[in-house]
Amino acid sequence: MKIASKLTLVLVSLASLTAFTAPASAEGVWAHRHPRQHEVLHRDHHQLHRIAIARRHGEITRGQARALRHEDRAVAMEDHADARAHHGHITRLEHHRLNSQLRAERRATKG
């Protein structure tokens, strides 16, 4: 009888754990596969790479690199906030706004 009750407790615990974690992980996977958000986050990541290269080659100062990374993080945070507000995706208007911010940042990186 003790073994059966322990087994039942374990199964109920696993079932409840699965019930709480599955929806969150499914939403997270979907959000990263959404084309507009994926494009913005990819450009954002690529921009960080360009900042690092420009800093390494001495094209920008440490302070400029810090300011550009700060702007880059702000774009990523806006993207995540917009996605949370719209169930894991960003709207076309938000997509255009974020891309224009990244374009402006890229122009600043070039010089």
ABEGO torsion letter per residue (X at the ends): XAAAAAAAAAAAAAAAAAAAAAAAAAAAAAAAABAAAAAAAAAAAAAAAAAAAAAAAGABBAAAAAAAAAAAAAAAAAAAAAAAAAGGBBBAAAAAAAAAAAAAAAAAAAX
